[in-house]
Amino acid sequence: MRPLAWIAPLACSVTLAANPAPLPDSTAADRTSVAVTVYNQNLALVREVRNLKIDKAGIGTLRFMDVPSSINPRTVHLQPLAAGGPQVFEQNYEFDLISPDKLMEKYVGREVEIIEQAEDLTTRTVKATLLSTNGAPVYKIGDRIVIGQYGKVTLPDLPADLVARPTLVWTVNAPKTGTNAAEASYLTDGMNWSADYVAVVDADDAKAGISAWVTIDNRSGATFENATLKLVAGDVRRVQPERLMAMEAQGRMYENMAAKAPSFQEEGFFEYHLYTLDRPTTVKNNQTKQLSLLTASDVPVVKKMLLVGNAGWYRNQMGTVTQSEKVAVTLELTNSQSSGLGMPLPKGIVRVYKKDKSGAEQFVGEDSIDHTPKDEKVRLHVGDAFDVVADRTQTDYKVNSPHESESSWTVSIRNRKEEDVTVTVREPMGGDWKLLTSSLPGKKVDAGTLEFEVPVPKGKEVKLTYRVSVRW
């Protein structure tokens, strides 16, 4: 997007009139189309086409209204869509909005009228000079200074430098009169989107139905009706954003879904992914909107129980490290077409449910995922097992050199469930390590990780023992 610097050559060739003639205001009613691209970084790109009404040729001022209050005016670009359209060579962003306090501030030092009402409902009008609005109005009435004057204040006119809503004021050079189509594009803060997923696992924890929704928050200060909506997933770099808006928790306003659920078409875009809604939609100001992203059934999942250690334990004499350590419960799935997915998944929160014996879905845990390309694994830590616990004890420690040690370990796992389980014991080792002995086969997952698969029958306790050497 080109900044406003592109208008400088035109400005040099035009003689600016002292008071350019006002042209008809442009409002949202003049839009013929609007497209909104929302990034998951509190940022949106808006492109709107409007019919600009030019009733006087030459130099004039045009008020471009109904823009977001969170607009970044430095990013505005106006492009006429036909030859002979108006060219901008000066822009002002007017955001000094009308309010009682602002109106009073503008009338400091000027005469106002105060309408007083008596108990018998009769009224009288008092002329006063407003001296100050600091804390409370201070008036001069006649030769007296009055504080706490009651009554309704009336003003003779509206100050010219106050506007009812944020407005771009352009000085333009219009070669001819008539209606001219032009596209305005700009960036605005105050718009964000996120993804939320629901996974319902089956009775055997082997498959899941997955649905995804996108939630769009519009706090930009503008409404976009019948907009072409696009969402960008990825980490777009921004240089020192001018302002960050606090996204306060507010009541959600959900629009009724159409008979056909909306869907998004996904495409690769630069180094990101772009999702385009297949129909126009209205995004209101101060609204949270939810739209369906995807649905998939019978997605294969693998449930695992996982016990993870700590690399620092192998460099010190520890003794009993943990007692009654709970075992993490994880679900793994592959984002592939063969699994019923295959669309690049934007980052978000996955909430997992499972039906109880009565058939009612119950919440069993949640985890967040990062942007996940197709054919990559998704790993969810949904909670900790209630009936599977472990103890970890260092049974021997030997220093071979200042930077090498050997240690022996016992990991006791107790299964109080009514079914057999297998617990994956994952030990981050660090340094240069070697498994010397073990009661169960160990697997070198990568240069820094040792894993054991420990079957634990129902109602039993199994002890994993092993000895390792570590050099650092």
RAQUI-V827796 format. One record per pair of residues at least 4 apart in sequence whose C-alpha atoms are under 6 Angstrom apart, sorted by the first residue. I is the first residue (numbers start at 1). J is the second residue. Records with the same first field share a line. If there is no record, write none. Layout:
I = J ; J
This chain:
3 = 75
7 = 89
11 = 89
20 = 59 ; 60 ; 61
21 = 60
22 = 60 ; 61
23 = 61 ; 62
25 = 63
26 = 64 ; 65
27 = 65 ; 66
28 = 66
30 = 50 ; 51
31 = 49 ; 50
32 = 49 ; 50
33 = 48 ; 49
34 = 47 ; 48 ; 227
35 = 46 ; 47 ; 227 ; 228
36 = 45 ; 46 ; 229
37 = 44 ; 45 ; 230 ; 231
38 = 44 ; 231
39 = 43 ; 44 ; 232
40 = 192 ; 193
42 = 189 ; 190 ; 191 ; 192
43 = 188 ; 189 ; 191
44 = 187 ; 188 ; 191
45 = 186 ; 187
46 = 185 ; 186
47 = 184 ; 185
48 = 183 ; 184
49 = 182 ; 183
50 = 181 ; 182
51 = 179 ; 180 ; 181
52 = 179 ; 180
53 = 179
54 = 177 ; 178
55 = 177
56 = 177
57 = 174 ; 175 ; 176 ; 177
58 = 173 ; 174 ; 175
59 = 172 ; 173
60 = 171 ; 172
61 = 170 ; 171
62 = 169 ; 170
63 = 168 ; 169
64 = 167 ; 168
65 = 167
68 = 220 ; 221 ; 222
69 = 166 ; 221
70 = 188 ; 189 ; 220
71 = 188
72 = 187 ; 188
75 = 186 ; 187
76 = 185 ; 186
77 = 184 ; 185
78 = 183 ; 184
79 = 182 ; 183
80 = 85 ; 182
81 = 181 ; 182
84 = 175
85 = 180
86 = 172 ; 173 ; 174
87 = 172 ; 173
88 = 171 ; 172
90 = 170 ; 171
91 = 169 ; 170
92 = 168 ; 169
93 = 168
94 = 166 ; 167
95 = 166
96 = 162
97 = 162 ; 163 ; 164 ; 165
98 = 162 ; 163 ; 164
108 = 130 ; 131 ; 132
109 = 130 ; 131
110 = 129 ; 130
111 = 128 ; 129
112 = 127 ; 128 ; 155
113 = 126 ; 127 ; 153 ; 154
114 = 125 ; 126 ; 151 ; 152 ; 153
115 = 124 ; 125 ; 151 ; 152
116 = 123 ; 124 ; 151
117 = 121 ; 122 ; 123
118 = 122
128 = 140 ; 141
129 = 139 ; 140
130 = 139
131 = 138 ; 139
132 = 137 ; 138
133 = 137
138 = 146 ; 147
139 = 145 ; 146
140 = 144 ; 145 ; 146
190 = 219 ; 220
191 = 217 ; 218 ; 219 ; 220
192 = 216 ; 217
193 = 215 ; 216
194 = 214 ; 215
195 = 213 ; 214 ; 348
196 = 212 ; 213 ; 348 ; 349
197 = 211 ; 212 ; 350
198 = 210 ; 211 ; 350 ; 351 ; 352
199 = 208 ; 209 ; 210 ; 352
200 = 208 ; 209 ; 352 ; 353 ; 354
201 = 205 ; 207 ; 208 ; 354
202 = 207 ; 208
206 = 300 ; 301
207 = 298 ; 299 ; 300 ; 301
208 = 298 ; 299
209 = 296 ; 297 ; 298
210 = 295 ; 296
211 = 294 ; 295
212 = 293 ; 294
213 = 291 ; 292 ; 293
214 = 290 ; 291
215 = 289 ; 290
216 = 288 ; 289
217 = 288
218 = 285 ; 286 ; 287
219 = 285 ; 286
221 = 285
222 = 285
223 = 283 ; 284 ; 285
224 = 282 ; 283
225 = 282
226 = 280 ; 281 ; 282
227 = 280 ; 281 ; 282
228 = 280
229 = 277
230 = 275 ; 276
231 = 274 ; 275
232 = 273 ; 274
233 = 272 ; 273 ; 346
234 = 272
252 = 288
253 = 287 ; 288
254 = 289
262 = 292
263 = 277 ; 278 ; 292 ; 293
264 = 275 ; 276 ; 277 ; 278 ; 293
265 = 275 ; 276
266 = 274 ; 275
267 = 273 ; 274
268 = 273
269 = 273 ; 274
296 = 340
299 = 339 ; 340
301 = 332 ; 333
302 = 331 ; 332
303 = 330 ; 331
304 = 329 ; 330
305 = 328 ; 329 ; 423
306 = 327 ; 328 ; 423 ; 424
307 = 327 ; 425
308 = 426 ; 427
309 = 427
310 = 428
311 = 428 ; 429 ; 430
317 = 397
319 = 393 ; 394
320 = 393
321 = 392 ; 393
322 = 391 ; 392
323 = 391
324 = 389 ; 390 ; 391
325 = 389 ; 390 ; 391
326 = 389
327 = 384 ; 385 ; 389
328 = 383 ; 384
329 = 383 ; 384
330 = 380 ; 381 ; 382
331 = 379 ; 380
332 = 378 ; 379
333 = 377 ; 378
334 = 376 ; 377
335 = 341 ; 342 ; 374 ; 375 ; 376
336 = 341 ; 342 ; 374 ; 375
337 = 341 ; 342
342 = 374
343 = 374
344 = 372 ; 373 ; 374
345 = 371 ; 372
346 = 371
347 = 369 ; 370 ; 371
348 = 368 ; 369
349 = 367 ; 368
350 = 366 ; 367 ; 368
351 = 366
352 = 364 ; 365 ; 366
353 = 361 ; 362 ; 363 ; 364
354 = 361 ; 362
355 = 359 ; 360 ; 361 ; 362
356 = 360
365 = 382 ; 383
366 = 382
367 = 380 ; 381 ; 382
387 = 416 ; 417
388 = 414 ; 415
389 = 413 ; 414
390 = 412 ; 413
391 = 411 ; 412
392 = 410 ; 411
393 = 409 ; 410
394 = 408 ; 409
395 = 408 ; 409
396 = 407 ; 408
397 = 406 ; 407
398 = 405 ; 406
399 = 405
400 = 404 ; 405
403 = 471 ; 472
404 = 470 ; 471
405 = 469 ; 470
406 = 468 ; 469
407 = 467 ; 468
408 = 466 ; 467
409 = 465 ; 466
410 = 464 ; 465
411 = 463 ; 464
412 = 462 ; 463
413 = 461 ; 462
414 = 460 ; 461
415 = 458 ; 459 ; 460
416 = 459
417 = 458
418 = 458
419 = 458
420 = 456 ; 457 ; 458
421 = 456
422 = 454 ; 455 ; 456
423 = 453 ; 454
424 = 452 ; 453
425 = 451 ; 452
426 = 450 ; 451
427 = 449 ; 450
428 = 448 ; 449
429 = 448 ; 449
430 = 448
431 = 471 ; 472
432 = 470 ; 471
433 = 469 ; 470
434 = 468 ; 469
435 = 468
436 = 467 ; 468
437 = 466 ; 467
438 = 465 ; 466
439 = 465
442 = 451 ; 452
443 = 450 ; 451
444 = 450
445 = 449 ; 450
